[in-house]
Amino acid sequence: MLARDPGHNGSVEDLQTLILISLKNDATGEIQQFDIGRFGLDHNPAAVYIARLAPKSRRSQLGALNTIAEILTSGRQDALSLQWWHLRYQHTAALRSLLADKFAPATANRMLAALRATLKECFRLGLMSAEDHAKATDLQTIKSNRLPSGRALRASEISALMKTCTNDPTPAGYRDAALIAIACAGLRRSEIVKLALTDFDSESGALTIRSGKGRKDRVCYLSAGGRYAVNDWLTIRGNAPGALLLSVDRFGRLGSVQMADQSVLTVLRKRTKQAGLEHFSPHDLRRTYISNLLDAGADIATVQKLVGHSDPGTTARYDRRGESAKQAAALLMELPYQR
């Protein structure tokens, strides 16, 4: 939302944008709305960078910039008060080293990405020369040899999860089975809850994901069993417009609004406990989907499109097939040997 000072003469220099971010007060636990747009998009490179991000990314990247600003100024300044354009290579190189020591590689690289993007806005706003920008952002990605996080679930574990749902005759049982089916098709939590009824094709099992990560649309497909699970849920839900997956209260009454992001985690934890399974995260179902597709012989470019990755390298990092897959691949090669 754009706004202008009513007393202004009409130039665009003081244009502001309403960029609301929900921030949690660590001391009180209170969730507050923070308007980053009040800092102006004509002179603040951090505000410009945050403003162009998808809403879900703004909080995490503002947090990354705040952490960097605190490190650089010993806690005296934050992301929106630091004069980023004064940073030079010696500062950013030292910062990279500190981040590598203090944070996990993935976290440190995400913070460096926020730094590079903010310095890019410094250059675009004319606050930094091309040479200073090029030198300050010439930072190598922090590499890691750590074992990948997360795990792939076994087929028996997926079956056990589904069994807890099919044994539950309430609307929640039908809804949760549909949720697990959709999660097993590689969707992110935020993508699952944003699905509308019209985004599901009951005949083909196609799911249209709109404005996924990176604001990209894509189409993915449920398996035959997944399609049956969602269609069974629709006999309970009905065909009223709205979210595909609705909230269900403890009395089994359907709500009229979509599920919350956190509710996906709550449902999976509940069904995991009922099934007596080892802990896993919602994202592990996405890892499982990718691993199973690769194990079944799907090419990585197709899998990349199905899960909405911009880089096939990212898709490859989700592979959790382990040593058995590598051993099976090695056995595909024949060595002519006869004594």
Phi, psi and omega in degrees: 000126179267145178218153180226143176302124184302332182271005184280156186279358174113356178287163183271000187296329183258017178300137179239162175228143179275105179240097183267132178232134177274121180240142180262129176283115184297330183283317186256342184078003183283138177268123182238147175273127183242123182265101180286339183293341183291347179278354174084139181261007182263350185214350184252105185296326179294320179295320179297316180297311181297323183296330184271000179276159171295147184309322183291338182268346187297315184296314183294320182284329172295320176299320178297315180293324177297318179297316179298315181298320179294321178296316184290332185242015182056039175084005184276337183226160177244188186299327187266352177252341180290138176271087187300330185291351177274352181289141177234175186304320182298330178284313184289327178294318178295321179297316179304317180297319179294318180296320180297325180282328191265331188237161173297149184308316181297319179293315180297319180293325176295322179291322177294325177297319177296321178296312181300318182294322179292319177293329175297321177291328175301316179295315181296329180275002179077020181265352186213138179286161180298322181292314180296321179295315182298319181290317184292333181261005180278070185238130180288146174296141179281121184268156181220141174250017181290153174294144182295147179280165177078179181208164173262136180278146176284158179300325180294328179289319177297318179298319180294321177299311180297327181297322179296331179280315182290337175279352180259108185279359182281165176306327179297324179297317178293317181296316182293325177296319178294320179298313180296321178300318181289320178297326179285357175263012171090013181278149173283160180306312183296328180286325181297311186286340181274352180298133174263162178305320182287351179276355181248128175260110187292338181275314183268343184078014180285138174242126178261115179265120182253132179054054174287199180301134185077013179060035181256141174265151175200168176238132173232174189228139174279153171289172180302315179296322178296321179296318178297319182297316180291320179296323176296320178297323182293335175293334177273316184292320187088183185249023177293141179301153178138200182293148178293316180252117183259158174291150177228124181278178186290348176266003179084012180272135180283138173274180181249003183241164179290160176292153174279156177309312183295334182295331177298315178297318180298315180298314182294322177296319179298312182289328177296316179296317180297324182276351181068036183263159173294147182303142171211160180263160175305326181291339177295333175292327175292318177298320180297316180301313181295314181299318181294320179296316179294322179293330180278357176101005177293140180284152189294332179294320178292317179298319178303316180292321181296324184262356174080030175273143178275342184230126178298337177297325177295318178299318181298327181290345178275352184291120181240031184285339174077198187292330182297324179292321179292322179294318179296322179294320180296326181288347177289338181272135180250137177245117180291112181216127178209131182254000000 
